[in-house]
Amino acid sequence: MQRRSVLAGALALGIWATGAQAHDHDRDREKAERLQAAGQVLPLQDVLDRVAKDYPGQVLKVEFEEESGQGDCAGGSPCRGRWIYELKILQDQGRLVKIKVDARSGQVLWVGRRPAHAQGTHR
């Protein structure tokens, strides 16, 4: 049931935003669909299913991008040159998790966590 709530949350929140950002998100979606059709990246739903097993919560934001910077990935290696799904997930007790996932393999490359804003909650 948790997996469904992650997917439903992602769709309900409009992964591809409205307003001024809609154009950029439409291009991201089109790019992801082309790469998916060519077998170069996994569908977003597959990535969300995999991530939900280890990082349950409500998906707040999804970005699809080719990493061109020196962003940290697993073991401190750069993410440069990879297609990345970047997810922001709100977990129990207000914890925010940001996850970078290799769009080709589905491998979690990097996880950043922010502590809960609730008083007395530490993790």
N, C-alpha and C positions, 0 to 999 in steps of 0.2 A: 504494500500500500504506500510506503514511503517513496518508492521509485515513481509511482504515478503522480504523487504530489509534487515531486521535483519537476517532472515533465509538464504537468498542468500549470505549475507556477511559472515556469519559463514561458510557456505559451500565453498565459493570461497576462503576464507583465509586458508582453510585446517585445520579444527578443529584438525584433527589428523596429526600433522606436518610431514615434511619430514626431511631427514638427520639423525643426531645422536639421535634426540629425537623420531624418528618414532617408534622405538621398544617399548619405554615406553608408547607412545600414543596408539599403537596397543593393548598392554595389557590392558590399561584403557578401550578402546572401547570393547574389548572382555569381560572384567569383567562387564561392563555396560550392554552389550547385554545379558549375562547370567542372571544377576539380573533382567533385564527387562522381560525376558522370564519366570522367576519364579514369576513375579508379585511383586517384592520387590522394584523396582524403576520405575519412569516414563520415557518414551522415551525423549531423548534430545529435539526433535522437540516440544513436549508438553510443556516442561519447557521454551524453547525459546519463544513460543507463549504467554505464561502467563507473562513472564518478559517484553516482548516488549510493553505490554499495559502501564506499569508504567515507564519503562526505555527504551525509544526508542533510537536507534542509531545503529552503526555498531559494530557487535561482532568481537572483535580482537582475543580473546583466550577463549577456554573452557577447563577446567580440570575436571576430575572425580576422586574423591578420598574419602577414608574413613578417616575422621578426627580422628587423634590420639593424637593431642595436645590439648592445652587449648584455641584454637581460639575463639574469641568472636562471639556470636550469638545474637539473639534478647534478650534484657534485660540484656546483659552482661553475659548470661549463656554460658558454654562451648559447642562447637560443637562436642566434642569427641564421638566416637562410631556411628556417622551418616554418611551415604553416601551423599556426597555433589557434586553438580555441581557448580564449581566456574567459573564465567563469567567475562570477562573484556570487557566493552563496551565503545566505543568512541562516545560521544554525540556532539550535536551542539556546536560550538564555542570552540572546543578542550577539553571539559570536559571529564575526564576519570572516569568511574564508575566501581568499583569492587563489585561483588555481590556473596554471598554464598546462594545457594538454596538447601533446603532439597530435595534430589532426590526421596524420597518416597512420600512426600506430595505436593511438588512444592512450599512450603512456603518459602518466602524470609526470611533468617535468619539474614543476615548482609549486610549492604551497606556501602562501603567506597567511598568517592569522593575526587578527586584531582581537584584543581581549574584549570581553563583554563590557557593556557600559553600566550594567547593574552593579550596585555596591555589594562588596563581599564576594564577588565571583572571580575566581582566579583559575587560570589554566594555561 
